[in-house]
Structure formats: C-alpha cells, structure tokens
Amino acid sequence: MKTRLETDFAGITFKNPLVLASGTCGFGEEYAGIFDVSRLGGICSKGLTLHARPGNSGIRIWETPGGIMNSVGLENPGVRDFISRELPKMKALGPAVIVNLGGHSIDDYLEGAELLDAAEFDILELNISCPNVKAGGMNFGLKAETAREVVKKIRAVTKHRLVVKLSPNAEDMAALARVCEEEGADGISLTNTFLAMAVDITKRRPVFDNTYAGLSGPAIKPIALRMVHQTAKAVSIPVMGMGGISTWQDALEFIMAGARILQIGSASFMKPSVSLDILEGMQSWLEDQGIGGIQEIRGIV
C-alpha cells in the first residue's frame, strides 16, 4: 500500500525520502542496535575508495557553533572488502542501499566502479569532490569539463543508477549538474561539506593537520537549501538534498525546494534516531494539511 511519504527516485521506490548520509552512519549496522533502521528509505555507505585507507592523522572532528567540522580522510576498507563483508549486511537491513564511491584518479574511479558493477545494490553515488592527484590536487568536481570526463567514463562501465554528488565549492553548480545530466547521470546529490578552517589559538596553528576541513550541520542549511533549489531548477533528473537537515521542518523546506530524497547526516551525531523524529514529523504534517502524498509539495517554491 502506497503511503504519503513513498517516493520514486530514478525508477527506484523508496518507502520514504529519508536516507542516512554517507560518512555519518558507517554502513548502517552501527545504528541498527539503537533504532529500527528498516523504517528509513535508504542508507548511504561511507565513502569508498578502490584500496583501503587509514584516514587522516590528528584531530578529525571539531565542533563549531551550529555545526561540525570533519577531516576524516575517507577512512574505509576498500571496495573489495566492502563487497565481500559490508554490502551483504547493508542489504539485510532493509532500506534501499546507496554506495558512495570516491577516487583520486580516473583509473581509481573506473576500477572501483567496475568491481561494484558485479554487485547488487540500488544506487551508485559518485563523489567527485575528491582531489585529483594527477592534476595537482584540484577536485574533480570543481570544473564542469573535469566532471564531464569522470561521469562519462563511469556511466560507460556501470549498470547501476548513477547519482553524482556535487561539492559546494564548484565554480558553477547548475552548470556542473547539467553536465552530469548530459553524460547520463540518473540523479544529483548535494551538497557535500563546505571547505572551512579552525585555529587553535593556544598552539598557534590550525586545528587540523590538513589545515582545512569540511563543515556540515545547521550552519550550512540555508546555503545548501539555496543550492538544491537552483540545481533542481537547472536539471530534469531528480535531486537528493542534504546539508544541515535536523528537523522535519528543515526536511519539508528541502522537498519544497525541489529535492526528491533527503540525506540526514550531522544531526544523527546529536541524536542517532533523529531521522525517525523527522519522519514522524513529516507524516503528521502531511496528515494535518490533508496532503495525500509528498509529491504534491515537491518543488513548489
């Protein structure tokens, strides 16, 4: 039976539009002992790379007013280990499975995508916010033509529905999203964390060993909402929205701005089961307003 929150994304039916965001829930099992994750629409894996990575040294998480800064460094077990050990457990949890893939060269992306192509899951989320080590460290997702190359090549080697995750630091977000659509992406997700910095005034040095880190949480919500709105207007493929969503009111704003699916990230650190609060709040609001389905308010602003 269809519910008010049932959502279609690129031909995949989600029981509701709420997804645990990449990098904030491990592979989902970590939260399964805290609340019933099967009630969610989906789970997005932590960012994977072709080979296992230990992550960054030094401080990795730093609280800031209205948000969290992180410099984890894509710590992950690598694609092969994920497929053999983590993916079966993710699938057993029940929600739709989204696999996030990063890379530091085109070859890394391609080999990782080819390995994942033999596995069964719902969506491949391509993180093009990674620095291209062969191009002096510039992120793949900053310029449209660089993004075009990686999306085109990944589209050619994957059977999975392909969603491209964009960085807020891109030169032109709407233009970048259109390029992804032109090269066969089935959807767009945004936004990744914002480049930020913190200074330890006692030590007189940056808090993070890499100097800069990614800012997420409520502080970025108004900017992320604006970017989702602009991107949803620029493309015909569906958009996954994220960035500071912590209440059901936030979630409804993103839906009204054009997002079809929502990823909940940093808010889960404050309350692991916050996604269920958001879910219940959205459901109650739709009922109170006499709205039959979430699609009736999507993109209305």
Buried (B, 14 or more C-beta within 10 A) or exposed (E): EEEBBBBEBBEBEBBBBBBBBBBBBBBBBBBBEEBEBEBBBBBBBBBBBBBBBEEBEEBBEBEBEEBBBBBBBBBBBBBBBBBEEBBEEBBEBBBBBBBBBBBBBBEBBBBBBBBBEEBEBBBBBBBBBBBBEEEEEEBBBBBBEBBBBBBBBBBEBBEBBBBBBBBBBBEBBBEBBBBBBEBBBBBBBBBBBBBBEBEEEEEEEBBBBEEEBBBBBBBBBEBBBBBBBBBBEBBEBBBBBBBBBBBBEBBBBBBBBBBBBBBBBBBBBEEBBBBBBBBEBBBEBBEEEEEEBBBEBBBEE
